[in-house]
Amino acid sequence: MPFAPLRPRLAAAAVTAALAAAALSAAPASADDDELAQVHARLETPAVFDDDAGGNANADDPAIWNHPSDHDGDLVVATLKQAGLAVYDASGHEIQRIAAPAPPRDGDEPGRFNNVDLIYGFRLGGRTVDLAVVSDRGRDIVRTYAIDPRAALRHGAPLTDVTDAAAPFVFSSSLDQVNDQATAYGIASWKDGHGASYAALSRRHTPRVGIVRLEATAAGKITYRHVRDVDLPSSFALPNGGTWSPCEDPGRGPQVEGMVADEEHGVLYAAQEDVGIWRIPLDGGSPRLVDKVKDFGVPAAYDPVADECKVTGADPGFGGKHITPDAEGLTIYRKDDGEGYLLASSQGDNTFVAYDREGSNKYLGHFRVAPGTNADGSEECDGAMVTSARVGGFKNGLLVVHDGFNAPDETGPDGEVRTNTNFKFVDWKDVAEPLDLDVTPGAWDPRD
């Protein structure tokens, strides 16, 4: 299937010189002539369709939850945008569907669930619960769902909404501003050393990442309060003395979506789609680019007649070697003692890139989830999650990836091909062996 064409973009204004200088201080990882590994999914979830007949379901981002005592109850929680959440067992069967909220007023935007992450061991109403936390892009809200291990084990309906009805907007100041949809987009969650729970949320169409602290209410619900914002650069000083901004749609900046927190190392990784992967200290230090997209620094300008960006000059050679934009889903394979791997979706060429989790995030290799016997491959992947823990029958660990072009094609009553997406389940050993990475089942427990 052909890759998506370059989308319209418009250069954004410059930000502080300090951040821009920090961005260029990290040289891109060296380009090794390594072979692209071809791996295959062991199974896939049912197709979902983004049309009226399919409930406007469009798969995006998964999160893998481990049952506290029985792997038969392990789950994958995944966003379907306007269709809300889907909950799958470890065999890929859907066991629960949660609808996104309706618009609060006529003409308002409905709920739209973009990304999801997990928090283990949250104190709520005198009990300890695990949570699925969701960025509701449509309503600019963090939504939270308590996970019931007993219901998960019997393949019932394990998720219950515990979002406080009075939870504030993440970025907007009014319902009218919410409708402009510069709202909560990507999400990553973590707990600090004192047991407090946090979520980082990117703001759609901007380079801003906001951090909130989750808090329980007296009524047994969950709200949050704003902690701080991190504004990433939208303009960069280049080694040749020039400056560069990625081309965006008119009025928009280079946004972030994919994020993952590494609390053991005190950092948040954030994928700024047209720029690269940032390493942001959780303690408020300066962000640093881990790797840049291949066309970083390539001059381009928005053409209003063609309604797209067009390259306006030669590639100056300042880009990275591994990520074809957009830089998308980020996830961490966690080993013991803080070791492991950072994985990134290189959406523009349908591949995934592996980096060392420690140190300077050395490039380790790349792979594609290609069509196989049990499932087709993953194309234009938005979200992904990997775990080194056993999940159901996946004793070596599991990688779940979004597939933006699920096959085979299906046509609707109008004869047009339907927008068809789902999630692929990949045995971690199938990824690790061709890349010479470790397989360490049982060495890490999400509840430790």
N, C-alpha and C positions, 0 to 999 in steps of 0.2 A: 504494500500500500504506500502511495507517495506521502512524503512528509508534508506537513502543513506549510503554506507559504509564509514569508515574512509578514508580520502584522504591522499595521500602521503605528508609528511611534513619533513622538515629538521631543526634541531636546528640552530638558528641564533646567532650572536655574542652579547656579553653583551653591555649595554649602561651605562650611568652614575649611580653611586650608589644612588645619590639623588633621581632620578626618581623611581628607583626600590624600594627604601625604602618607598617612598610616596605611591607606589602601594599597599604595604602590610599593610600600616597604617590603611586602612579601612577594618574592619572585615566583612566577608560576612553576609548578612542578615540571620536571624534565620530561620530555617526550620520548618515551621508550617505544621501540618498534615491536610492541608485544602483540600477540594474537588476541583478537576479540573472542572471548569464550562464548560458546553457544550453550545455554542451559534451557531446560524445559520444565514447565509446570506439571506437578503430579495431579492436580485437579483444579477446577475453577468453580466459581459461584454461578448461579443462574443469571442469564442475561437480563438487564433492565433497560427500559426504553424511555427516551426523553420526548414523549408525546402524550397527548391526552389519553390515549388507550393504555399507555404504560404508567400513568400517574405522574408524568413529568419527572421520571427517575433518571438521574445522571450520576453514575458512580464517580467517586473522587478519592477518598482518603480512608485507609484502614488503621485499626489499632488492635493488637493482639493481647487478650486478657487471659492470664493463667488462673485456673481454679485453685483454691488453697489446699485441696487434699486429693483431688481426683481428676486426672487428665481427660476423662470422659466429659467433664464440664467446661473445658477450655473453650473460649469464644473468640470470634473476630467481630468487632463493632466497626461499622463502616458508614460513611456519609453518602447520601444519594441526592444532595442539594435540595431542590424544591420538594422532593419526595421524602425528606427527613432522614431517618436512620434505618439501617438494616442490621440485624444481629444474626450471625452465622455460627454454626457449630464447627468443630475442627475438620469435619468432612465437607464443608462448604454448603451445607443445607441451611436455608433461611429459617430461623425459628421465631423471629419477632420483627415487626415493622412498626416504627414510631413516626407518626406524621409530623411534619413541620407545622408551626402555628399558622393560623389564618391571619390575614391582615387585620390590624386593630380597628381600622376605619376604611370606609369605601375609598378606593384610590391609593391606599397605602400598599407597600410591598409586603408580600407574604414571607414567612420564614424560609430560609434557604441554608441548609446545613453544609458548611464547606469542609472543615477539617475536624479531626477528633484525636484526642490523646487520653491518657489514663493517669489516675492518681490512686495509689494503694494506701490503705490505712488512714483514711480521713475520719476525724472524730465528729459525729453528727448525732445530736439528740441522745447522748448517753451511750452510743454504740459506735463501733468502728466499721466503716464501709469502704469499699473500693468504688471509684467514680470513673465514669466516662465524661470527659469535658469536651464541649463542642462549640465551635465558632459559628454562630448563626449570622451569616452574612446579610440575610434579608432584613433582620430586625436589629442588628448591631448589639447582640447580647451574647454572653457566655452562658450556655445551657449546661446543666449538670444532671447526671443520671446515676443513681445508686445501683450497684450490681448485686443481685441476690444469688449467692452460690448454690442454694438449694434449687431454685428455679432453673439455673443453668444446668445442673446435673440431670434434671428430669426433662431438659430441653423444652421448658415452658417459656415464660416471658420474663427474662431476668432483669431487664432495665426498668427503673421507675424514675420519673422526672422529679427532681428535688430542687429545681430552680426557684428561687424566691421571686414571687410575682412583682416585687418592687426592685429587682436588680436593675442597676442603671445601664444606660447605653455605654458601650466601651469608648467610642470616640465622638459620637454625635451629641449635640446639645438640644435637639428637638426631633419630633417625629418627622417634620418636614425635611430636616437635614438627613435623617435616616433614609428617606426616599431618594436622596441623591446617590446613595449606595457607595460612598467612601467609608466603608464599614469594616467590622472585624472580618478578617479573611483567613490567614493561616493561624494555627495554634500549636503551642508546645507547653507541657506542664512539668512541674518538678516539685520536690520538697527540699527545704533547706535542712541544715544540721540540727535545727531546733524543732523540726516537725511541721513548720508552717508550709502551706501549699500555695504555689504560684502558677500563673499562666502568662505566657507571652503571646500577644496577638498582633499580627501585622495588620496594617490599614490598607485596604484596597485602593489602588491608583496612587499611592504615595510611598515614599521610602521610610515611613514611620513604623516602629515596633513599640507597642505599649505593654507594660507589665502591670498585672493586677495580683492582689493577694486574695485568695478564696477564704471566706469566713462563714461559719455556721450561724444561723439566727436562732433565737429562743424558740421559734415555732418548728425547728427541725428542717429548715430549708437552707439553701446556700446562696449567698450573695458574694460580692467582691468589692474591693476598693482599689483605686488607682495608686500605683507606687511611683512609677516614673516612665518616661518615654525615651527611646533611643532613635535618633534621626540619622539614618545612613546617608552617605553622599548620593547626590544625583549628578554631580559633575566632578571630573577627575583631571588632575594635572598629569600630563604625559611626559615621558623621558625626553622627547624632542622639543620640549618647551611649550607645546600647545596644550589645549584643554579639550576634553571630550565628554559628551553626555549621550547616553543611549537614546535613540529616537523612540518617541512614544506618541500615542494618540494626543490630539490637542487637549491641553489642560491637565494632562496626567503626568505622573512621575514614575520612576522605575520601582515597581512594587516588589514586595517580598511575599512568598506564600509558604513554601516548605521550610519547616523549622524542627529542631530537636534539641532538647536540653541534656547536657552531660553534667549532672550535679556533682559527680565525683571529681571532675576536673574544674568545676566552677565556671562553665562556659555554655553559652547558647549558640548553636549553629543556625544561620539564617541564609536561605537561598534567595538572593535578589535576582530576579529572573533574567534580566538582560545584562547583569554585571558579573556575578559569581557567588561564591560561598563565603560568608562572613563568620568569624569567630568573635563572639561578643562576651566579654567577661560579665558574669552575673553580679559581681560586686560593683559594677559601674565603671570599669576601666574602658579604655579606647578600643573600638572594634578594629579587627585586622582581617584582610582578605586572605583566605586559605588558598583559593584558586580562582581564576578568572575564566569567563566564557571565551570561546575561540575568537569571536569578533569584537572583543573589548578593544576600543580605540578606533574601530573602523568608522570613518565619517559617513553619516547618512542623514537625510532630511525628509520630512514629511511632504509628500506631494498631494495637495488638496484635490487636484484633478483626478489622479489615479486612486486617491484615497488609500495610499500606502506609503511606507518608507522606501526610499531609493538610495542606494549607495552613491556617494558623491565624490569618492576619492579612493586611492589605493589603500590596501591594508598595511598599516605601519609596522605590523609584527609585534604588537604589545599584548596580544591576547594569550590566553592559556592554551593548553594542548588537548584537553580531555572533555570539556563540556560544550556541547552544541546547544545554544539557547533554545528554549528556556531552561535555566537551572531550576529544578523542581523539588520533588520529595526528598527529604533527608531522614535518615534513620541510623541507629547505632547498634552494632552487634557487640554486646557487652560480655567480656570475659572477666575472670577474677582479677583483683588488684588493679582495677582501672584500665586494663588492656582491652583491645578489641579493634573494631573497624567502623569508620564512618562511610556510609553508602549514600550516593546521590543519584537522582534521576537526571540524565542528560536527555531532555525531552526531544530536542531537535533531531537526534539521530537514533532514538529508540534504544538507548543503551543505559547502563548503570556503571558508575565509577566507584571504586573502593579506595579509601585512604586509611592510613594508620590513625587510630584514635588518639594516640599520644604524640607529644612533641610537636613537630612542625607539620603534622598531618601529611606525611609522605604518600605519594601516589603509589598504589599497589597493583592496580590492574583494572580491567573493565570487562563487562559481559553484557550479553543480550538475553532476555527471556524470549526465545524463539519458538515458532510453532512446533508442536510435537505430537506424539500419539494421543495423549490424553486431553490436550487443550491447545488452542492457538496461542500465539505469543502475546507480548505486551507492547502496545504502541502508544505514543504520546502519554506516557505515565505521569500522572499528577502526584499521587501519594503512594507511599510504601512504608512498611514496617517490618523489621527483622527482630528475631529474638534467638538467643542461644539456648533458652530453656526448651524443654520438650513441650510440644503442643499436640494433644490428641495422639494420633499415630505417628506424628513427625518427631521421632526420637532424637534426631540430630539437630533440632531447631528448625525454624520456619521463617521464610521470607514471603510476605504477601504484597503483591503489587497491583496497582490499578491498570486496567487496560482500556484505553480511550477509543479503541476501534475493535470491539469484539467481533469475532467471526463464528459462523458464517453470517453474511448479510441477511437481513429480513426486510421485506417490503410491507408497507402499510396499505390500507384500502385505496389510497390515492396513487399507488404504484411507485412511490418514492421510497428510497432506502431509509429505514428508521435509524436514529441515533442510538447505537447499541453499545453498552459498556458493561464491565463487570470486574471481578478481581481474580487473580491467579495465585495459587498456593505452590510455592517452590521449596523443596527440601533443601535446607542450608548446605548439606553435604554436596549437593549437585553444583552449588556455586563455589564452595570452598576448594574442592579438589582441583579444578582446572586453573584456579588462581593461586594455588598453594597457600591457602589460608587455613586457619585452625578450625576444628570442629570440637566444641567443648561442652557437650550437654551436661547439665547438672552443676556446672562451675559457677553459675550466677542465678540468683533467685530474686525476682522483682520485689519481694517482700522484705528482703534483708536491709 
